Amino acid sequence: AQTVTQSQPEMSVQEAETVTLSCTYDTSESDYYLFWYKQPPSRQMILVIRQEAYKQQNATENRFSVNFQKAAKSFSLKISDSQLGDAAMYFCAYRSMDSNYQLIWGAGTKLIIKP
Amino acid sequence: NAGVTQTPKFRVLKTGQSMTLLCAQDMNHEYMYWYRQDPGMGLRLIHYSVGEGTTAKGEVPDGYNVSRLKKQNFLLGLESAAPSQTSVYFCASSNRDRPPHYYGYTFGSGTRLTVV
């Protein structure tokens, strides 16, 4: 069975600086998808970025980018120019290639932005 | 665009009481899911449905039942609530025809349930 591990329960960063959140996963599959979700205090789960395992190029969405290391089974999220609105819980998730599209979630990292 | 709507948003139950959480989506999605979120544990899948009239167990199904009588609705029932079911419950949906790696899931805003 697949597992997702986020080893940083909490991270803090100064506003306008860069922060990297770590995620590792365990799988025997070769094709899969990885996601980062953001959960602000409003509780709403918001998709931040996604990565297809068959793509070597790291995904980027504006200030958010990932460092996908398939061999190491690592999927870290980099947030550049951190803003106060980035403060939230961040969850890493894995999706297998089976037919029911279930996601497997990490425990989350709480990101604090210092003004 | 309503997306995924969960009702109620908050609820307090006494041990042994029953209740139903409603999830409604207006995106014609095939797949729907119920998760619970507890501190330090991320999201855990309770039950899911891959289409109208079908349901399946997830990681933590005990104490819950579900029904998907209509494609747009996915109900989560607690027949006899226990304090261990105190949690935040999320419903999510995804589209079969356009794989969710395009959009991930669409989540509701959650229901905070407290069982005393």
Interface residues (C-beta under 8 A of the other chain):
Chain A: V4 Q6 P9 Y33 F35 Y37 S42 R43 Q44 M45 L47 R50 E52 F91 R95 S99 N100 Y101 Q102 L103 W105 G106 A107 G108
Chain B: Y31 Y33 G40 M41 G42 L43 R44 L45 Y48 V50 A56 G58 V88 F90 A92 S94 R96 P99 P100 H101 Y103 G104 Y105 F107 S109 G110
